[in-house]
Amino acid sequence: MRLIRPTAGATDARSPARRPGIGRAAALVILVALGALIPLLGPSAALHGTGEAAAPGVGGIGLLRTVLIAAASVPLGELFVHRLARRLPGAPPERPRSWAPFATTAGFVAALALAAVVSAGDLVPHRLGQIDVGGLYGSRDGRLALLEVNGFLLAALCALARRPAAQVWPLAAVVVAEALRAHPTTEQSPLIGSGLTLVHLTCAALWSGGLLSALRLLRRWRGDPAGAALLALYARVAAALLAAITATGVCSSLRRMPSATILDQLTTTAYGRTLLAKVILVAAVALLALWARVRLGRAADPLTAYTPARAEVIALGAVVAVSGLLTALPLPIRWT
Protein backbone atom coordinates (compact mmCIF):
# COMPACT_ATOMS: atom_id res chain seq x y z
CA MET A 1 0.00 0.00 0.00
CA ARG A 2 1.42 3.38 -1.04
CA LEU A 3 1.39 6.31 1.35
CA ILE A 4 0.71 9.64 -0.29
CA ARG A 5 2.59 12.47 1.35
CA PRO A 6 0.86 15.85 1.51
CA THR A 7 2.37 18.56 -0.63
CA ALA A 8 4.08 21.57 0.91
CA GLY A 9 1.15 23.84 0.05
CA ALA A 10 -1.47 21.58 1.60
CA THR A 11 -1.20 22.96 5.12
CA ASP A 12 -3.89 21.73 7.45
CA ALA A 13 -5.77 24.23 9.55
CA ARG A 14 -4.30 22.56 12.62
CA SER A 15 -0.71 22.75 11.37
CA PRO A 16 1.93 24.61 13.38
CA ALA A 17 2.18 27.26 10.65
CA ARG A 18 -1.16 28.68 11.67
CA ARG A 19 -0.74 28.43 15.41
CA PRO A 20 1.19 31.70 15.88
CA GLY A 21 -1.64 33.69 14.31
CA ILE A 22 -4.19 32.01 16.56
CA GLY A 23 -1.97 32.65 19.57
CA ARG A 24 -1.64 36.34 18.72
CA ALA A 25 -5.40 36.65 18.28
CA ALA A 26 -6.02 34.95 21.63
CA ALA A 27 -3.46 37.22 23.33
CA LEU A 28 -5.16 40.28 21.80
CA VAL A 29 -8.58 39.15 23.07
CA ILE A 30 -7.17 38.62 26.57
CA LEU A 31 -5.50 42.05 26.59
CA VAL A 32 -8.69 43.76 25.40
CA ALA A 33 -10.71 41.94 28.09
CA LEU A 34 -8.23 42.99 30.79
CA GLY A 35 -8.31 46.57 29.51
CA ALA A 36 -12.12 46.59 29.70
CA LEU A 37 -11.91 45.73 33.41
CA ILE A 38 -10.26 49.11 34.12
CA PRO A 39 -13.31 51.29 33.35
CA LEU A 40 -15.75 48.63 34.59
CA LEU A 41 -14.16 47.96 37.99
CA GLY A 42 -12.21 51.20 38.39
CA PRO A 43 -15.06 53.42 39.67
CA SER A 44 -15.58 51.46 42.89
CA ALA A 45 -11.85 51.59 43.70
CA ALA A 46 -11.52 55.26 42.80
CA LEU A 47 -14.61 56.34 44.76
CA HIS A 48 -13.89 54.25 47.86
CA GLY A 49 -13.66 56.45 50.94
CA THR A 50 -14.02 59.75 49.08
CA GLY A 51 -17.63 60.43 50.01
CA GLU A 52 -18.39 61.19 46.36
CA ALA A 53 -21.26 59.72 44.38
CA ALA A 54 -20.97 58.79 40.73
CA ALA A 55 -23.75 58.81 38.16
CA PRO A 56 -25.57 55.50 37.59
CA GLY A 57 -23.84 53.22 35.11
CA VAL A 58 -20.49 55.01 35.42
CA GLY A 59 -18.59 51.80 34.64
CA GLY A 60 -20.46 51.18 31.41
CA ILE A 61 -20.15 54.81 30.35
CA GLY A 62 -16.41 54.71 31.08
CA LEU A 63 -16.10 51.60 28.91
CA LEU A 64 -18.00 53.27 26.07
CA ARG A 65 -15.74 56.33 26.32
CA THR A 66 -12.71 54.04 26.20
CA VAL A 67 -14.00 52.37 23.03
CA LEU A 68 -14.72 55.77 21.50
CA ILE A 69 -11.20 57.08 22.18
CA ALA A 70 -9.55 53.88 20.93
CA ALA A 71 -11.80 53.80 17.85
CA ALA A 72 -10.61 57.27 16.83
CA SER A 73 -6.95 56.48 17.61
CA VAL A 74 -6.60 53.39 15.40
CA PRO A 75 -7.53 54.93 12.01
CA LEU A 76 -5.82 58.25 12.77
CA GLY A 77 -2.67 56.33 13.73
CA GLU A 78 -2.81 54.32 10.51
CA LEU A 79 -3.10 57.43 8.37
CA PHE A 80 -0.27 59.09 10.29
CA VAL A 81 2.18 56.17 10.02
CA HIS A 82 1.37 55.38 6.39
CA ARG A 83 2.12 59.02 5.60
CA LEU A 84 5.49 58.64 7.37
CA ALA A 85 6.16 55.42 5.43
CA ARG A 86 5.62 57.17 2.11
CA ARG A 87 8.46 59.56 3.03
CA LEU A 88 10.97 56.70 3.28
CA PRO A 89 12.92 56.03 0.07
CA GLY A 90 12.80 52.40 -0.95
CA ALA A 91 10.13 51.40 1.56
CA PRO A 92 8.21 48.23 0.60
CA PRO A 93 4.73 48.90 -0.81
CA GLU A 94 3.10 46.18 1.30
CA ARG A 95 0.64 47.30 3.96
CA PRO A 96 -1.12 45.20 6.60
CA ARG A 97 -4.88 44.87 6.44
CA SER A 98 -6.46 48.04 7.77
CA TRP A 99 -8.22 47.90 11.11
CA ALA A 100 -10.05 51.15 10.38
CA PRO A 101 -13.37 49.52 9.30
CA PHE A 102 -13.56 47.53 12.54
CA ALA A 103 -12.45 50.46 14.72
CA THR A 104 -14.83 53.02 13.21
CA THR A 105 -17.73 50.56 13.39
CA ALA A 106 -16.99 49.97 17.08
CA GLY A 107 -16.78 53.74 17.56
CA PHE A 108 -20.15 54.19 15.86
CA VAL A 109 -21.79 51.65 18.19
CA ALA A 110 -20.19 53.25 21.28
CA ALA A 111 -21.19 56.77 20.17
CA LEU A 112 -24.74 55.56 19.50
CA ALA A 113 -24.97 54.06 22.98
CA LEU A 114 -23.64 57.25 24.56
CA ALA A 115 -26.16 59.30 22.57
CA ALA A 116 -28.91 57.09 23.98
CA VAL A 117 -27.67 57.88 27.49
CA VAL A 118 -27.73 61.62 26.75
CA SER A 119 -31.24 61.39 25.29
CA ALA A 120 -32.46 59.72 28.50
CA GLY A 121 -31.28 62.62 30.63
CA ASP A 122 -27.77 61.29 31.24
CA LEU A 123 -29.23 58.11 32.70
CA VAL A 124 -28.78 54.59 31.37
CA PRO A 125 -32.05 53.78 29.51
CA HIS A 126 -33.66 50.44 30.37
CA ARG A 127 -36.32 50.50 27.66
CA LEU A 128 -36.79 52.12 24.24
CA GLY A 129 -39.46 54.49 25.54
CA GLN A 130 -36.85 56.28 27.64
CA ILE A 131 -34.82 57.24 24.57
CA ASP A 132 -35.83 60.64 23.16
CA VAL A 133 -33.99 60.93 19.84
CA GLY A 134 -35.67 64.21 18.94
CA GLY A 135 -34.61 65.71 22.25
CA LEU A 136 -30.95 65.36 21.24
CA TYR A 137 -31.34 68.31 18.88
CA GLY A 138 -32.51 70.56 21.71
CA SER A 139 -29.41 70.42 23.90
CA ARG A 140 -25.72 71.12 23.43
CA ASP A 141 -24.67 67.68 24.72
CA GLY A 142 -27.25 66.04 22.45
CA ARG A 143 -26.00 67.80 19.34
CA LEU A 144 -22.38 66.90 20.20
CA ALA A 145 -23.42 63.27 20.72
CA LEU A 146 -25.10 63.24 17.30
CA LEU A 147 -21.97 64.76 15.76
CA GLU A 148 -19.90 61.91 17.16
CA VAL A 149 -22.36 59.30 15.86
CA ASN A 150 -22.40 60.82 12.37
CA GLY A 151 -18.63 61.30 12.40
CA PHE A 152 -17.95 57.63 13.07
CA LEU A 153 -20.60 56.59 10.56
CA LEU A 154 -18.99 58.66 7.79
CA ALA A 155 -15.51 57.43 8.79
CA ALA A 156 -16.69 53.81 8.64
CA LEU A 157 -18.21 54.37 5.19
CA CYS A 158 -14.95 55.94 3.96
CA ALA A 159 -12.94 53.02 5.35
CA LEU A 160 -15.23 50.45 3.73
CA ALA A 161 -15.11 52.35 0.43
CA ARG A 162 -11.29 52.13 0.52
CA ARG A 163 -10.87 55.89 0.75
CA PRO A 164 -8.78 56.07 3.92
CA ALA A 165 -7.63 59.68 3.48
CA ALA A 166 -11.25 60.87 3.59
CA GLN A 167 -11.58 59.56 7.17
CA VAL A 168 -9.57 62.50 8.49
CA TRP A 169 -12.43 65.00 8.43
CA PRO A 170 -15.18 62.97 10.16
CA LEU A 171 -12.67 61.71 12.74
CA ALA A 172 -11.50 65.29 13.32
CA ALA A 173 -15.14 66.23 13.93
CA VAL A 174 -15.39 63.45 16.53
CA VAL A 175 -12.29 64.72 18.37
CA VAL A 176 -13.60 68.31 18.30
CA ALA A 177 -16.99 67.17 19.62
CA GLU A 178 -15.35 65.21 22.43
CA ALA A 179 -13.21 68.21 23.38
CA LEU A 180 -16.27 70.49 23.48
CA ARG A 181 -18.32 67.92 25.42
CA ALA A 182 -15.66 67.71 28.14
CA HIS A 183 -15.98 71.45 28.87
CA PRO A 184 -19.58 72.69 29.31
CA THR A 185 -20.41 76.36 28.90
CA THR A 186 -20.88 76.73 32.66
CA GLU A 187 -17.15 76.15 33.14
CA GLN A 188 -14.80 79.10 33.49
CA SER A 189 -13.22 79.86 30.06
CA PRO A 190 -14.61 76.68 28.42
CA LEU A 191 -13.01 77.38 25.03
CA ILE A 192 -9.54 77.35 26.61
CA GLY A 193 -10.30 74.00 28.22
CA SER A 194 -11.67 72.63 24.95
CA GLY A 195 -8.58 73.81 23.08
CA LEU A 196 -6.28 72.07 25.56
CA THR A 197 -8.33 68.86 25.37
CA LEU A 198 -8.39 69.02 21.57
CA VAL A 199 -4.58 69.13 21.38
CA HIS A 200 -4.28 66.48 24.11
CA LEU A 201 -6.66 64.04 22.40
CA THR A 202 -5.17 64.56 18.94
CA CYS A 203 -1.59 63.99 20.09
CA ALA A 204 -2.60 60.99 22.21
CA ALA A 205 -4.45 59.41 19.28
CA LEU A 206 -1.49 59.87 16.93
CA TRP A 207 0.95 58.53 19.55
CA SER A 208 -0.99 55.40 20.56
CA GLY A 209 -2.60 54.58 17.23
CA GLY A 210 0.58 55.47 15.36
CA LEU A 211 2.78 53.14 17.39
CA LEU A 212 0.33 50.28 16.95
CA SER A 213 0.27 50.84 13.20
CA ALA A 214 4.07 51.17 13.02
CA LEU A 215 4.59 47.82 14.74
CA ARG A 216 2.08 46.12 12.44
CA LEU A 217 3.94 47.59 9.47
CA LEU A 218 7.28 46.34 10.82
CA ARG A 219 5.92 42.80 11.10
CA ARG A 220 4.61 43.04 7.55
CA TRP A 221 7.98 44.14 6.18
CA ARG A 222 9.75 41.30 8.05
CA GLY A 223 13.22 42.70 8.75
CA ASP A 224 13.49 45.10 5.81
CA PRO A 225 15.90 47.98 6.67
CA ALA A 226 13.06 50.42 6.05
CA GLY A 227 11.42 49.09 9.22
CA ALA A 228 14.15 50.48 11.47
CA ALA A 229 14.05 53.77 9.54
CA LEU A 230 10.29 54.00 10.03
CA LEU A 231 10.57 53.33 13.76
CA ALA A 232 13.29 56.00 14.08
CA LEU A 233 11.17 58.52 12.18
CA TYR A 234 8.13 57.73 14.33
CA ALA A 235 10.24 58.06 17.52
CA ARG A 236 11.27 61.60 16.59
CA VAL A 237 7.68 62.68 16.03
CA ALA A 238 6.50 60.81 19.14
CA ALA A 239 8.90 62.85 21.30
CA ALA A 240 7.13 66.04 20.21
CA LEU A 241 3.72 64.41 20.74
CA LEU A 242 4.70 63.39 24.29
CA ALA A 243 5.82 66.94 25.06
CA ALA A 244 2.48 68.34 23.84
CA ILE A 245 0.51 65.70 25.79
CA THR A 246 2.43 66.50 28.98
CA ALA A 247 2.03 70.27 28.64
CA THR A 248 -1.71 70.16 27.87
CA GLY A 249 -2.31 67.52 30.56
CA VAL A 250 -0.62 69.63 33.23
CA CYS A 251 -2.51 72.77 32.19
CA SER A 252 -5.86 70.93 32.17
CA SER A 253 -5.18 69.43 35.59
CA LEU A 254 -4.31 72.83 37.08
CA ARG A 255 -7.53 74.28 35.64
CA ARG A 256 -9.59 71.65 37.46
CA MET A 257 -7.43 71.24 40.56
CA PRO A 258 -5.59 74.45 41.55
CA SER A 259 -1.94 74.04 42.50
CA ALA A 260 -2.67 74.78 46.17
CA THR A 261 -5.03 71.80 46.44
CA ILE A 262 -3.83 69.38 43.77
CA LEU A 263 -1.67 67.23 46.05
CA ASP A 264 -4.59 66.73 48.44
CA GLN A 265 -7.13 66.06 45.70
CA LEU A 266 -4.85 63.52 43.98
CA THR A 267 -5.45 61.17 46.90
CA THR A 268 -8.84 62.22 48.29
CA THR A 269 -11.01 62.46 45.15
CA ALA A 270 -11.91 59.80 42.59
CA TYR A 271 -10.88 62.08 39.73
CA GLY A 272 -7.55 62.83 41.40
CA ARG A 273 -6.78 59.18 42.11
CA THR A 274 -7.54 58.18 38.54
CA LEU A 275 -5.48 61.08 37.23
CA LEU A 276 -2.57 59.96 39.43
CA ALA A 277 -2.85 56.43 38.02
CA LYS A 278 -2.81 57.88 34.51
CA VAL A 279 0.30 59.96 35.28
CA ILE A 280 2.11 56.87 36.58
CA LEU A 281 1.15 54.90 33.47
CA VAL A 282 2.27 57.70 31.14
CA ALA A 283 5.59 57.85 33.00
CA ALA A 284 6.00 54.10 32.45
CA VAL A 285 5.17 54.55 28.77
CA ALA A 286 7.79 57.32 28.51
CA LEU A 287 10.42 55.03 30.05
CA LEU A 288 9.54 52.26 27.60
CA ALA A 289 9.76 54.73 24.73
CA LEU A 290 13.18 55.86 25.96
CA TRP A 291 14.32 52.24 26.20
CA ALA A 292 13.18 51.62 22.62
CA ARG A 293 14.92 54.80 21.46
CA VAL A 294 18.22 53.71 23.09
CA ARG A 295 18.02 50.27 21.49
CA LEU A 296 17.19 51.84 18.17
CA GLY A 297 20.31 53.99 18.26
CA ARG A 298 22.86 51.72 19.94
CA ALA A 299 21.95 48.07 19.38
CA ALA A 300 23.63 46.09 16.61
CA ASP A 301 20.16 45.19 15.34
CA PRO A 302 17.89 48.26 15.57
CA LEU A 303 14.81 46.06 15.33
CA THR A 304 15.46 44.82 18.88
CA ALA A 305 13.56 48.01 19.79
CA TYR A 306 10.42 46.09 18.76
CA THR A 307 10.18 44.41 22.19
CA PRO A 308 10.00 47.56 24.38
CA ALA A 309 7.84 49.22 21.72
CA ARG A 310 5.36 46.36 21.93
CA ALA A 311 5.27 46.75 25.73
CA GLU A 312 4.73 50.47 25.15
CA VAL A 313 1.64 49.73 23.05
CA ILE A 314 0.17 47.60 25.84
CA ALA A 315 0.85 50.35 28.39
CA LEU A 316 -0.73 52.92 26.05
CA GLY A 317 -3.83 50.73 25.88
CA ALA A 318 -4.04 50.92 29.67
CA VAL A 319 -3.67 54.71 29.46
CA VAL A 320 -6.60 54.87 27.02
CA ALA A 321 -8.72 52.75 29.38
CA VAL A 322 -7.88 54.98 32.37
CA SER A 323 -8.65 58.06 30.24
CA GLY A 324 -12.08 56.62 29.42
CA LEU A 325 -12.71 56.07 33.12
CA LEU A 326 -11.52 59.60 33.91
CA THR A 327 -14.15 61.14 31.61
CA ALA A 328 -16.96 59.32 33.44
CA LEU A 329 -16.01 60.16 37.04
CA PRO A 330 -17.35 63.24 38.89
CA LEU A 331 -15.14 66.29 38.53
CA PRO A 332 -13.27 67.41 41.65
CA ILE A 333 -14.52 70.33 43.68
CA ARG A 334 -12.58 73.46 42.78
CA TRP A 335 -11.51 74.55 46.22
CA THR A 336 -10.63 78.17 46.81
N, C-alpha and C positions, 0 to 999 in steps of 0.2 A: 504494500500500500504506500503510495507516494504522499508525502506531506508537502503541502503548498505553503510556502512562506509568504507572509504579507509583504507587499511592496513598501518602500520607504514613505510614499505619500499617503498610504492607507493608515493613518494614525487614528486609533480608537479614541472615543471621547474620554475613556478612563486612563489614557496613556499619560506618562509623566510629563509629556510636553505641554499638556494643558493644565497641569496642577498649579503651576505658579500663578497663572491668571486667576484661577479660582481662589487661591490663597490670598491674593491681593484684594479681590472683591470682598472676601469674608472679613479681612482686616479692616477694609474701608467701612463696612457695615457696622462692625464693632466700635470703631472710632466715632462714627456718627451717632450711634446709640449712646455712647458714653458722653459725648458732647451735649446731647439732648437732655441728659440728667442735670446739667448745670442750671439751665433756666427753670426746669421743672422742680428740682429739689432745693435750689438756691434760696428762694424767698424765705422759707422757714428758718434756715440757718442765719440769713442776714438780718431778719426781723427779731430773732430771739433776744429777749431782754431789753429791747429798745423802747418798748411802750408804743411803738408805731403800729398803725393798721394799714394793710395793703388793700387794694381794690379786689373784689372777687375775681377768681380766675387769673391771678397775677402770673402763676407759673405757665399756664397755657399762652397767655399774651406774650410773656417773655420768650417762649419758644417760637411763636409766630414772628416776633421781631428778629430773632436770630436767623430764622429761615430767610426773611426778607433781606437782611444785610448780606448774608452769604450769597443769596441769589443774584444780587446786584454785583457782588465782588467777582464772581467766576467769569461772566462774560466780559466785564470791563478789564479784568486781568488778562484774558485771552487776547483781546484787541491790543492792549498795551504791549504785551510780550511779542506778539506776531509783528507788530510795528518795529520793535527793536530788532527782531530777527531779519527783517528785510534790509536793515542797515548794515548787516554783516556781509562782506564780500565772500563769495564761495559757500554760503550756507546752503545745506541741503533743502530742496523744495518740500520734502515730506512734512506733513503736519498731523498730529494725532487727531482723532475724532473729537469734534467740538462737544463740550458739555453745556454749551449755551442753551440749546433747546430744553434740556432737562432743568437747568437752573432757572431759566425765566418762567417755565411752566410752574415750578415749585413756588417761585416768587409771586406769580399770579394767584395761586391758590391761597397763599399766606395773606396777601394783600386783600383778597376777597373776604377771608375770614375776619380780618381786622376791621374791614369796612362794616361787616355785619355787627361787630361789637359796638362800633361808633353809632350805627343806626339805632341800636337798642339802648342808647343813653349811656354808653361806656360800661355796659353790663353784658355778661356772656348770655346770649339768647338761648333759650331752651326749647323754643318752638318757632315756626316760621312766622306766626302772627306778631311776634315781638320785633321782627325786622322791618324797619320803615325805610325802604330804599329811597322814596321821594324826599324824606326828611334829610338825607345826606346833602342835598343841594342847598339847604337852608342854613347850614352852619359851616364855619371855617374848617373845622376838623373833618367834617363830612366831605367837603370838596377836595381837601388834600388826600383823604382816603381814596376817593374816586380817581384822582390823578395818579395815585400809585397803582391802582388796579389797571387803569388804561395804559399806563406806561409799561407795565410788565406784559400786558396782552400784546401791545405793538412790538415790544422787543422779542417776544416769543414768535410772533408771525415773521419778523425779519430773520430770525435765526432759522426757522423752518424753511423759509424761502431762499436760504443760502445767500443772504445779503448781510453779512456780519457787521460791516461798517455802519449800516443804517441803525444798528442797535444803540449807538452812542446817544442819540437825542432822546429817545424814550427813557433810557436808563438814567440820563442826566436829569430828566424831569422827576424821576423817582427819588433821586438823591436830594434834589432841591425841595421836594415835598416833605421828605423826612426831616430835613433841616428846619423847615418852617414849622412842622408839627411839634418838634421838640421845644419850641420857644413860643408860647402863646402871647397874644397881644397884651395881656395883663402883666407880663414880665417887664422889668426895667430894661429899656433899650433892646427890644426883642430882635431887631434886625442885626445888631452886633452879634448877639448869641447865635442867630441863624447863620451868619457869615462864618463864624468860627466852626460851627458844626458842619457846614458845607465843606470847608477845606479839610476838616478832620476826617469826615466820612469818605471823601474822594481819595485822599492819600491812603487811608486804611484799605480801601477797596483795591487800589492799584498795587499796594504792597502785598496783601495776602493773596488776592487772586492772581497777581502777576507771578509770584513765586511758585504757586501751584502750577500755573501754565508753563513756566520755565522748566520745572522739573519733569513735567510730562513731555516737553519737547526734547529734553536731554535724553530721556529713555528712548524716544523715537529715533533720534539720530545715532544712538548706540556707539558712543566713543568717538564720534567725529570731532576734530579739533574745534569746529565752530561751536560745539557745546560749551567748552570752557570759555570761549570768547563771549558767548551770550550770557553766561552766568556772571562774568566779570562786568559786562555792560549793565546788567540788571542791578548788580551790587552797588555800582556808582549811583544809579538813580535812586535805589532804595535808601541810601544814606540820606539823601535830601528829603525823601518822603518821611523817614523816621524823625528828622529834625522838625518838619512841619507838623507831624502828628503830636510830638512832644510839646511844641510851643502852643498849639491850639488847645491841646488837652489841659495844660496848666492854666491857660487863660480862662477856659470854660469852668474849670474847677474853682478858681478864685472868684468867678462871678456868682457861683452858687453857694460856695462856702468861703466867706472872707478869711483872709490870712490869720486874723486873730483867733478864729474858732476852728480852723480846718483840722488841726491836730486832734482836737477833742471830738469833732464830728466824724473823723475817719474811723473811730472805734465805737462811737455811741449811736450812730444812725445806720440804717440799712443801706442807704445810698453810699455813705462814706465807707462802710466795710466792703461793699462790692467794688467801689472805686479803688480801694487799697489793693484788693485782690487783682484787679485789672492792671494796676501799676506794677505789681510784682511780676505778673505774667509778661508784660511788655518788656520789663527789665531782663527777664529770662530769654525772651525772643531776641533782644538786642545782643546779649552775650552769645547766643547761637549764631547770629548773623556775623558777629565779629570773628568767631571761631571759623566759620565758613570762609570769610574773607582772608584770614591768615592762611588757611590751607590752600586757597585759590592762588595766593601769591608766592608761597614758599614751598609747597609740596612738589615732589618730583612729578606726580600725576595730579594736575589741577582738579580733575574730576572726583578726587577724594573729598572735595567740598560737598559732594552730593549728600553724604550722610548727615552732617550737621544741618544742611539746608532742609532735608526731609524732616528732621526733628523740629526745625523752625516752623515748617508748615503746620505740624500738629499743634504746636504751641499757639500759633496764630488762630487756629480753629477754636482753641479754648478762649482766646481773647475775644473772638467774635461772639461766642456763646455768653461770656460774661457781659459783653456790651449789650446784647439783647436783653439780658436780665436787668441791666442798669436802667434801660429805658422804661421798664415796667414798674420799678419800685417808686415809692413816694419820694418826692424831692425833699431834701433837708430843709429845716427851718433856717431862714437867713437871720441869724442872731445879730443884734446890734450892740 
